[in-house]
Amino acid sequence: MELAPLRLKKNEERRLRAGHVWVFSNEVDVAATPLTAFEPGQPAEFQDSSGKPLGSGYVNPNSLICGRLLSRDRAQVLSKSLLVHRLNVALSLRQRLFAKPFYRLVYGEGDGLPGLVVDRYGDTLVAQINTAGMERVKDDILAALTQVLKPACIVWRNDTSGRALEGLPNYTGAALGELPEAIEIEENGVRFVVPALTGQKTGWFFDHRMNRARMQNYVAGLRVLDVFSYIGGWGVQAAVAGASEVLCVDSSEQALAQVKHNAALNGVAERVNTAQGDAFEVLKRLREERAHFDVVILDPPAFIKRKKDFHAGQAAYQRLNQQAMQVLAKDGILISASCSYHLSRDNLRQLVLQTSRHLDRNLAVLEPGHQGPDHPILPAVPETDYLKALFCRVLPN
């Protein structure tokens, strides 16, 4: 295939040569290769300022991230053949790591397939396409997934906010087979029914798997508060691990109904309760009621989605952690997580420290948490490293 060139300005290729895979629109030599000449998602050969090839990828002239590198070999282009190869490489890692077929199969750039996410729920796959380049080969993606995994069902969850930035419409639905009434997974020995078509993201958050496993060491015989519980990933696992009582807090009535179902599925319904409402308001009410918990788990949505949201988002994280510490027992465990890429690990550590000092409490970090290995991080692409958690002991001064 003859690829149209996308030429970069002088010295703008340094990030690509160092291992990054994105090209920003202000890095392109538009005099030599006008972005307006490209169609959204069009394959291209990336070149340095002298015209030397850097590799192949695809281009969206309407996006700030206008180019995404797929291969350092310019002969490799986005096709069914390349998709099958990358899927097999991704699958081999997951099969080494996990005994059962429940994991993130494709993590975008981390698996060499920027713009594509695929979660595996046994013989059901839930896929998200987030870029025009991947949308352009949607049929090839379907064919490649079918060839490599032979699933009974493939579901599109193409309803993310990022698609609008790529000029793509949102849609969901089964692309292959029929979506079963209930999709059941197992994580850390605990069973869950997952709402793949109506739940958040693809229905489940595999990224916290290892952190939820760590959590189980802290909860036996204790009272646990799970804030932003969703369908009980943390809370139900805490109850199975021996927590004496768990309260799951979420704004969604539907999610909390699923918490109760998942608790019953694991025989711990009598120890799992729910509270519907805004997390900040529920925490305020619990404090006013002088409620105390031995372990508080905070797994909020991303409060900082864009760099310009940093200060407001940081304030929200600080307020949330303060309210959590106010309902902690005197010798309590705080598990504080953030999925905001723009809030670094150092930011989170400093934030919980400042909050503990403001409340005249002593805080020790017992261990850090991070995304699981089915979300591989590219060292040269810091954007792939987004999840962090701190397991903290909070004591009186």
PLY file of the C-alpha trace (Angstrom):
ply
format ascii 1.0
element vertex 397
property float x
property float y
property float z
element edge 396
property int vertex1
property int vertex2
end_header
0.00 0.00 0.00
1.32 3.43 -0.96
1.07 5.64 2.13
0.67 9.40 2.11
3.53 11.09 4.00
3.03 12.99 7.26
6.17 15.08 7.76
7.17 16.56 11.09
8.89 19.86 11.78
12.57 19.91 12.61
13.37 18.15 15.91
9.71 17.24 16.49
10.50 13.59 15.84
12.48 13.26 19.09
9.55 11.97 21.12
8.74 9.33 18.51
12.33 8.20 18.35
12.36 7.96 22.16
9.41 5.57 22.04
6.25 7.68 22.13
3.56 6.94 19.56
1.58 10.19 19.26
1.97 13.13 16.91
0.31 16.43 17.83
-1.05 18.72 15.17
1.39 21.55 16.02
4.33 19.19 15.32
3.41 18.65 11.68
5.09 20.51 8.83
1.81 21.55 7.24
3.62 23.40 4.45
5.13 20.12 3.24
2.21 17.81 4.18
-1.01 19.74 4.84
-3.25 18.07 7.39
-6.25 19.17 5.36
-5.19 16.71 2.67
-5.90 13.75 4.95
-9.18 11.99 5.58
-10.01 11.05 9.20
-8.29 7.76 9.98
-6.23 7.67 6.78
-3.08 5.48 6.89
0.17 7.45 6.59
3.94 7.16 6.63
5.40 9.32 9.40
8.59 11.14 8.40
11.14 13.38 10.08
11.84 16.86 8.72
14.23 15.50 6.12
11.73 12.96 4.81
13.33 9.94 6.51
10.65 7.38 7.46
9.82 6.95 11.16
7.15 4.30 10.69
3.52 3.88 9.75
0.32 4.92 11.47
-2.90 6.77 10.84
-3.96 10.40 10.81
-6.98 12.41 11.90
-6.62 16.03 10.74
-9.45 17.12 13.05
-7.88 15.89 16.30
-5.23 17.46 18.54
-3.51 14.06 18.54
-3.44 13.99 14.76
-1.19 10.99 14.29
-0.84 7.62 16.04
2.13 5.40 15.24
1.38 1.71 14.71
4.75 0.33 13.65
8.35 1.43 13.26
8.30 -0.63 10.07
6.65 1.51 7.40
5.67 -1.63 5.50
3.29 -2.65 8.29
-0.09 -0.97 7.99
-3.32 -1.28 9.92
-4.95 -4.37 8.43
-6.55 -7.61 9.49
-3.15 -9.31 9.31
-1.54 -6.81 11.72
-4.58 -6.94 14.01
-4.42 -10.74 14.20
-0.70 -10.60 15.02
-1.08 -7.97 17.75
-4.11 -9.78 19.22
-2.14 -13.02 19.43
0.73 -11.24 21.16
-1.67 -9.62 23.63
-3.49 -12.90 24.25
-0.27 -14.79 24.98
0.52 -12.39 27.83
-2.95 -12.69 29.39
-2.93 -16.46 29.16
0.38 -16.52 31.04
-0.96 -14.19 33.73
-4.52 -15.36 34.35
-5.94 -18.84 34.82
-9.42 -17.80 33.70
-10.50 -15.73 30.65
-11.49 -12.53 32.42
-9.20 -9.60 31.67
-8.47 -6.61 29.47
-7.33 -8.23 26.27
-6.32 -5.04 24.44
-5.16 -1.88 26.18
-4.71 0.55 23.28
-1.16 1.83 22.96
0.04 -0.64 25.61
-0.70 -3.48 23.20
0.32 -1.73 19.99
-3.27 -0.99 18.95
-3.88 2.70 19.73
-7.55 3.60 19.81
-8.79 0.08 20.61
-9.86 -1.43 23.95
-11.16 -4.98 24.30
-12.30 -6.64 27.54
-12.82 -10.37 27.71
-15.64 -11.88 29.73
-15.22 -15.56 28.95
-16.68 -16.16 25.49
-18.06 -12.60 25.30
-15.85 -9.72 24.14
-16.69 -6.06 24.71
-14.79 -3.71 22.40
-14.42 0.06 22.29
-13.11 2.00 19.30
-11.92 5.47 20.24
-10.26 6.80 17.08
-11.15 7.37 13.46
-8.25 5.17 12.38
-9.65 2.17 14.23
-13.21 2.97 13.16
-12.02 2.80 9.57
-11.03 -0.88 10.03
-13.97 -1.88 12.24
-14.83 -4.87 10.03
-11.21 -6.06 10.18
-11.25 -5.76 13.98
-14.37 -7.91 14.11
-12.85 -10.48 11.78
-9.54 -10.57 13.68
-11.23 -10.99 17.08
-13.35 -13.79 15.64
-10.34 -15.56 14.16
-8.13 -15.31 17.26
-10.66 -15.99 20.02
-13.71 -17.55 18.36
-16.08 -15.82 20.82
-19.79 -16.50 21.06
-20.53 -12.78 21.21
-18.78 -9.49 20.44
-20.31 -6.26 21.70
-19.48 -2.72 20.61
-19.43 -0.16 23.45
-18.58 2.78 21.22
-20.10 5.41 23.48
-17.11 7.17 25.04
-16.77 10.95 25.21
-13.46 10.77 23.34
-15.21 9.70 20.14
-16.67 13.19 19.72
-13.12 14.59 19.64
-12.43 12.24 16.74
-15.64 13.25 14.94
-17.24 9.86 15.50
-20.86 9.06 16.40
-21.71 6.94 19.42
-23.39 3.55 19.19
-23.61 0.27 21.12
-24.87 -3.22 20.42
-23.95 -6.77 19.54
-21.69 -7.09 16.49
-21.54 -10.88 16.60
-23.92 -13.36 18.20
-26.42 -12.46 20.92
-25.51 -10.77 24.18
-26.37 -13.18 27.01
-28.83 -12.00 29.64
-26.13 -12.20 32.30
-22.36 -12.08 31.90
-20.59 -13.63 34.87
-16.91 -13.16 35.69
-14.63 -14.26 38.48
-12.02 -12.02 40.06
-9.79 -13.02 42.97
-12.06 -16.00 43.53
-15.21 -13.85 43.78
-18.09 -14.03 41.28
-19.82 -11.04 39.70
-22.57 -10.49 37.17
-21.49 -7.65 34.90
-23.76 -5.27 32.90
-21.65 -5.20 29.73
-24.03 -3.10 27.63
-25.48 -0.74 30.25
-22.73 -0.45 32.87
-19.84 1.99 33.12
-17.06 1.71 30.50
-17.27 -1.90 29.30
-19.14 -3.05 32.41
-16.21 -3.82 34.70
-12.90 -2.28 35.80
-10.21 -4.93 35.45
-7.49 -2.35 36.16
-7.98 -2.54 39.96
-7.85 -6.36 40.11
-4.49 -6.48 41.94
-5.44 -3.64 44.29
-8.64 -5.42 45.25
-6.55 -8.53 45.96
-4.30 -6.45 48.23
-7.34 -5.01 49.97
-8.40 -8.45 51.14
-5.45 -8.52 53.55
-6.79 -5.52 55.45
-10.48 -6.21 56.12
-11.05 -9.45 58.05
-13.40 -8.84 60.98
-13.64 -5.12 60.27
-16.29 -2.61 59.22
-15.72 -1.38 55.64
-17.03 1.63 53.71
-16.81 1.40 49.91
-17.36 4.85 48.33
-18.16 5.02 44.59
-18.83 1.30 44.84
-20.36 0.78 41.37
-21.50 -2.89 41.35
-19.43 -3.96 44.37
-16.00 -4.83 43.01
-14.32 -3.70 46.23
-17.17 -4.09 48.72
-18.29 -7.61 47.84
-14.69 -8.81 47.75
-14.17 -7.24 51.19
-17.15 -9.17 52.54
-15.91 -12.43 51.00
-12.50 -11.73 52.60
-14.19 -11.65 56.02
-15.26 -8.05 56.65
-17.87 -8.00 59.43
-19.96 -5.34 57.68
-19.72 -3.47 54.36
-21.54 -0.32 53.29
-21.44 0.40 49.54
-22.14 3.98 48.46
-23.04 4.96 44.91
-25.28 7.48 43.16
-26.79 4.81 40.88
-29.78 2.84 42.12
-29.20 0.31 39.33
-25.55 -0.21 40.36
-26.51 -0.73 44.01
-29.16 -3.28 43.03
-26.35 -5.13 41.28
-24.23 -4.89 44.46
-26.95 -6.75 46.35
-27.19 -9.35 43.57
-23.42 -9.88 43.53
-23.30 -10.10 47.33
-26.02 -12.79 47.26
-24.16 -14.61 44.47
-21.23 -15.01 46.87
-23.26 -15.78 50.00
-22.46 -12.52 51.82
-25.70 -10.55 51.33
-26.36 -10.26 55.06
-23.07 -8.38 55.53
-23.37 -5.97 52.58
-25.59 -2.89 52.79
-26.00 0.00 50.37
-26.57 3.76 50.51
-27.65 5.66 47.42
-26.64 9.28 46.97
-23.90 11.75 46.15
-20.71 10.46 47.77
-19.85 13.79 49.39
-23.35 14.13 50.84
-23.41 10.56 52.14
-20.01 11.03 53.79
-21.25 14.25 55.39
-24.31 12.46 56.74
-22.25 9.57 58.10
-20.01 12.02 59.94
-23.03 13.80 61.43
-24.33 10.42 62.58
-20.92 9.77 64.18
-20.52 6.61 62.12
-17.03 5.11 62.01
-15.43 2.49 59.79
-12.21 0.54 60.20
-11.50 0.64 56.46
-12.60 3.28 53.95
-12.12 2.67 50.22
-12.20 5.61 47.79
-12.34 4.71 44.09
-13.83 7.83 42.48
-14.23 8.61 38.79
-11.62 10.84 37.19
-12.03 14.29 38.74
-9.29 15.62 36.43
-10.06 14.71 32.83
-8.13 17.58 31.29
-5.04 19.46 32.41
-7.03 22.67 32.85
-9.23 20.87 35.41
-6.27 20.13 37.69
-6.87 22.63 40.51
-10.61 22.02 40.78
-10.10 18.28 40.56
-7.33 18.27 43.13
-9.61 20.17 45.51
-12.29 17.51 44.99
-9.84 14.70 45.78
-8.69 16.57 48.89
-12.24 17.13 50.10
-13.12 13.49 49.48
-10.10 12.20 51.40
-10.78 14.58 54.26
-14.36 13.39 54.59
-13.17 9.79 54.47
-10.66 10.34 57.27
-13.38 11.97 59.36
-15.35 8.71 59.40
-12.30 6.48 59.94
-11.84 4.73 63.27
-8.92 5.88 65.41
-6.66 3.23 63.93
-8.08 2.99 60.44
-7.05 1.95 56.95
-7.66 4.37 54.07
-7.42 3.01 50.53
-7.35 6.06 48.29
-7.32 5.64 44.52
-7.29 7.90 41.48
-7.70 7.09 37.79
-6.86 10.68 36.74
-3.68 10.62 34.68
-3.08 14.30 35.52
-2.96 13.54 39.26
0.42 11.92 39.74
1.38 9.48 42.45
3.33 12.23 44.17
0.28 14.51 43.96
-1.91 11.85 45.59
0.64 11.08 48.31
1.09 14.76 49.13
-2.66 15.28 49.10
-3.42 12.55 51.64
-0.50 13.71 53.81
-1.72 17.32 53.87
-5.24 16.15 54.62
-4.10 14.01 57.55
-2.08 16.88 59.01
-5.02 19.25 58.61
-7.09 16.81 60.70
-4.26 16.34 63.19
-3.84 12.67 62.23
-0.70 10.69 61.55
-0.58 8.86 58.23
1.71 6.09 57.02
1.63 4.65 53.51
1.74 0.87 53.86
1.91 0.02 50.17
1.21 1.58 46.79
-1.15 0.17 44.18
-1.24 0.48 40.41
-2.99 -0.86 37.34
-2.80 -4.56 36.64
-0.50 -6.19 34.07
-3.34 -6.50 31.57
-2.94 -2.70 31.28
0.73 -2.65 30.17
2.55 0.65 30.52
4.86 1.98 27.82
7.68 3.84 29.64
7.93 6.40 26.83
4.16 7.00 26.87
3.35 8.29 30.36
-0.31 8.59 29.36
-0.57 4.78 29.57
0.26 4.95 33.30
-2.86 6.41 34.89
-4.05 4.35 37.86
-2.70 4.73 41.34
-3.74 3.76 44.86
-2.38 4.23 48.36
-3.00 1.87 51.24
-2.63 4.04 54.33
-2.81 3.61 58.09
-4.33 6.67 59.79
-3.73 7.13 63.53
-4.45 9.78 66.14
-1.72 12.38 66.59
0 1
1 2
2 3
3 4
4 5
5 6
6 7
7 8
8 9
9 10
10 11
11 12
12 13
13 14
14 15
15 16
16 17
17 18
18 19
19 20
20 21
21 22
22 23
23 24
24 25
25 26
26 27
27 28
28 29
29 30
30 31
31 32
32 33
33 34
34 35
35 36
36 37
37 38
38 39
39 40
40 41
41 42
42 43
43 44
44 45
45 46
46 47
47 48
48 49
49 50
50 51
51 52
52 53
53 54
54 55
55 56
56 57
57 58
58 59
59 60
60 61
61 62
62 63
63 64
64 65
65 66
66 67
67 68
68 69
69 70
70 71
71 72
72 73
73 74
74 75
75 76
76 77
77 78
78 79
79 80
80 81
81 82
82 83
83 84
84 85
85 86
86 87
87 88
88 89
89 90
90 91
91 92
92 93
93 94
94 95
95 96
96 97
97 98
98 99
99 100
100 101
101 102
102 103
103 104
104 105
105 106
106 107
107 108
108 109
109 110
110 111
111 112
112 113
113 114
114 115
115 116
116 117
117 118
118 119
119 120
120 121
121 122
122 123
123 124
124 125
125 126
126 127
127 128
128 129
129 130
130 131
131 132
132 133
133 134
134 135
135 136
136 137
137 138
138 139
139 140
140 141
141 142
142 143
143 144
144 145
145 146
146 147
147 148
148 149
149 150
150 151
151 152
152 153
153 154
154 155
155 156
156 157
157 158
158 159
159 160
160 161
161 162
162 163
163 164
164 165
165 166
166 167
167 168
168 169
169 170
170 171
171 172
172 173
173 174
174 175
175 176
176 177
177 178
178 179
179 180
180 181
181 182
182 183
183 184
184 185
185 186
186 187
187 188
188 189
189 190
190 191
191 192
192 193
193 194
194 195
195 196
196 197
197 198
198 199
199 200
200 201
201 202
202 203
203 204
204 205
205 206
206 207
207 208
208 209
209 210
210 211
211 212
212 213
213 214
214 215
215 216
216 217
217 218
218 219
219 220
220 221
221 222
222 223
223 224
224 225
225 226
226 227
227 228
228 229
229 230
230 231
231 232
232 233
233 234
234 235
235 236
236 237
237 238
238 239
239 240
240 241
241 242
242 243
243 244
244 245
245 246
246 247
247 248
248 249
249 250
250 251
251 252
252 253
253 254
254 255
255 256
256 257
257 258
258 259
259 260
260 261
261 262
262 263
263 264
264 265
265 266
266 267
267 268
268 269
269 270
270 271
271 272
272 273
273 274
274 275
275 276
276 277
277 278
278 279
279 280
280 281
281 282
282 283
283 284
284 285
285 286
286 287
287 288
288 289
289 290
290 291
291 292
292 293
293 294
294 295
295 296
296 297
297 298
298 299
299 300
300 301
301 302
302 303
303 304
304 305
305 306
306 307
307 308
308 309
309 310
310 311
311 312
312 313
313 314
314 315
315 316
316 317
317 318
318 319
319 320
320 321
321 322
322 323
323 324
324 325
325 326
326 327
327 328
328 329
329 330
330 331
331 332
332 333
333 334
334 335
335 336
336 337
337 338
338 339
339 340
340 341
341 342
342 343
343 344
344 345
345 346
346 347
347 348
348 349
349 350
350 351
351 352
352 353
353 354
354 355
355 356
356 357
357 358
358 359
359 360
360 361
361 362
362 363
363 364
364 365
365 366
366 367
367 368
368 369
369 370
370 371
371 372
372 373
373 374
374 375
375 376
376 377
377 378
378 379
379 380
380 381
381 382
382 383
383 384
384 385
385 386
386 387
387 388
388 389
389 390
390 391
391 392
392 393
393 394
394 395
395 396
